[in-house]
Amino acid sequence: MRAGRLRHRVQIQSVGSTVDDYGDLSNSWSTDASVWASITPVGGTEQDIAGELTGVATHSIKMRYRTGVTAQSRIVFDSRTFEIESVKDWNEYKAGKSLELFCKEVTT
């Protein structure tokens, strides 16, 4: 994968659960790594979520291969958050070289 195409500095985050003093479970996100990636919009729709029209944009995010990136992770770029829908080894004939993440960004 050519470095020039990886022009977005993104954070790969994973969720962790903690129990507060009242016994309530809360989720918090922590950054696992900051990596260079390529973010490309591939489509978008509008959905009615809780009676409010919301735009849903889909993106393809490509990066060098990293272990531990799953659909339970998320990507943060600047003030934008991308939920990972699926993870694919981008060049399967060169397994372990790069990843392609299909992500959803929900905008209001």
Secondary structure, DSSP 4 states (H G I P E B T S, - for coil): --GGG--EEEEEEEEEEEE-TTS-EEEEEEEEEEEEEEEEEEEEEEEEETTEEEEEEEEEEEEE--TT--TT-EEEETTEEEEEEEEEESSGGGTTSEEEEEEEEEE-
